[in-house]
Each structure stands twice: as structure tokens, then as C-alpha cells.
Amino acid sequence: MTMRPRTDADGRHPFAYQTAHPPASAAYDPNPLIVWRVDETEQDRVLFDSTFGFHLALTPTGHEAIDLIYQGRYEATKANDEITELTLSVSFPSVLDGRDVRALLSLDDSDQITGSVSVDEEELATLTRQPGLQPEFVWSKACSGRIHP
């Protein structure tokens, strides 16, 4: 992403904006940049992947700034002009004093979504969505007390 007057994504610079819900100011430093790798070596499918890492300072109106670092990986497979698999894995090392907070989402070729939230490899919640239905988020464990050392 770039911010006027800059238009070159390779020119790294701060990127700030106001959020609506919650009302806050958000600032990336530097601006978010994702580089995609595309593998077209197989005749019947195309593979896409990218790794990313961002630093976001979010300051809700009237409150202290929240320092949020997140990093992860996107992976996708496309066959017959349709996405047949999509995976997003994100970790949040600045949450919970550097403990491994991770979210994982997957979409398969039937449009079913599955996912989980974990801390230090312990699954705390799952997400599922069957095609055409609302997503269901279920806590596996009582969150309070489970994530504290």
C-alpha cells in the first residue's frame, strides 16, 4: 500500500489512516508490502504464496497505543480457473509478551472454511463455515486463565 504523494510500493514510508470501528488512528511503519510468488511450472495448476510481516500501531481514541506486530504466510492453489485451496497462517508475537499466538484459516475447493486460534500450540478456539451458512466460532477452552503464564 502506498500513501499520497508516494506511488511507488518499493519506496518504504509510514502509512497512517483513521479507523471507523473502533474509532482510532492506525499507523504502519513502514508501509505494508506483500510480494507474491507464482509457480506456473505444473500444467494443470498454479501455486501462489507469500510471506509477510507488518508493524501496526493502533491508537483507539482516548486510549494508549497498541503495538501490534503480525507475520504470516498466504498460500493458494488455482486449477481450472478456480481457487481450490487457500491457507492463511498469522502469528502475533507482540501479543501476550512474545508467546506464540497464532491464527490459521483454510478454504478448500468446496468453499468450506476451517480455522483455529492457539497460544503456545494449545488450541483455544475453532472456526468453521459450511458453504452458504454463517461462520461458527467456538471456544475450546475458557480463554481467561488459559493464556496467562
N, C-alpha and C positions, 0 to 999 in steps of 0.2 A: 504494500500500500504506500502511496505517496501522498504528500500534502502540499498544496499550492504554496509557494510558486514552484516547488520542485515537481518534476515529472519523471525523473529517471529513478527506477526502483533500485538501481545499484548505488545511488548516492544516499548513503545512510544518514538519517537525520531523525530527530524526535518527531513523534506523530501524536497529537493530542486532540481530544474531542470531548463533548458533553454527552452523557448518557441520560436517557429518559426514565428508565426503571431499573434500578433506583436512580434518583437524581444524583449525579456525581460527575466528577471530571476524571477522565481516563487519559493516561499518557504512556505510550510505548517509547522506549529509548534503547536502541534505535527502532526505526520503523519496522513493522513485520515484513519479512521477506521469506517466501517459500519457493524453492527450486524443485521442480518436478523432474523425475527421470522417467523416460518412456522406453519400454523394451518391445520392439516390434519384430524380434527375431523368430518368433513362432508364427506359423501361417494362420492358425485359427483363433488366436487371442492376442491381446495387447495387455502388457503389465505396466502399471503406473505405481510409483512410490515416491515418498518424500519424507525427510526428517525435518523437524523444526524445533526451535527454541525461542521463546519470547520472554521479555521482561515487561510487565504491565504494572503501573502504579495506579490504583483506583482509589479516589478520594470521595466518599459519599458526602453530600452536602452537610456541613456541620460536624463532621467526624474526622478522625485521623486517617491518614493514607493507609491502604492495604497494599503491601508489596507482594505481588503475585508473579512468580516465575513458573512457566509451564513449558514442557517439552514433550515431544512425541513423534509419532510416525503415522502417515497415511499410507495405505496400500489398497490397490484396486485392480481388478481383472475385468477386461471387457472382451466379450465374444459375441459375434453376430449382432453388432451394433447395440448391445445391451450390457450394462454393468452386471456381472454375475457374482461378484464378491467385492465387498468393501470393508476395510477394517481401520479403525481409528483407535490408537492407544496413546493416552496422555498421562504424564506424571506431573505432580505439583510439589517440587522439592521445597518450596518456601512455606508450605502449609504444615502445621504441626512440627515445627522446628527440625525440618530436614528428614522426617520419617517418610517412607515410601508410600505416598498417597497416589493411587493410580485409578484411572477410569478406562474401560475398554468397551468399544461398541463394534458390532459386526452386523453387516447386512448381507443376506445370501440371495441366491437367484430367485427365490420365491417371495422376495420382499419382506421376509421375516427379520426383525431386528432382535439381537440379544446383546446383553452387556452386563457389566458389573462395576462396582466400586470396591476397592480394597485398600487396606492400610497394612503395611509390612506383610504383604501376601495373604492377609486374612480377609476373606470376602465379607463385606458388610451389607451389601445390597445388590440386587439384580434388577435388570430392566429387560422386559420382553415386549414385543409388539407383533401380533399376528397381522397379516395383510388385511387392511380395511378396518381394523379395530384401533382403539386408543391404546397408547403405551401403558404398561403396568410396571410401577417401580415398587419393589418390595424390600424392606429392610430385613436382612438375615439375622442380625443381632441387634440388641439395644445399642444404639450408637453412643450414647453418653456412658462413659465409664469404660467402653471397649477400646477407645482410641487414645486414652490417656496412659502415659507410661506407669 
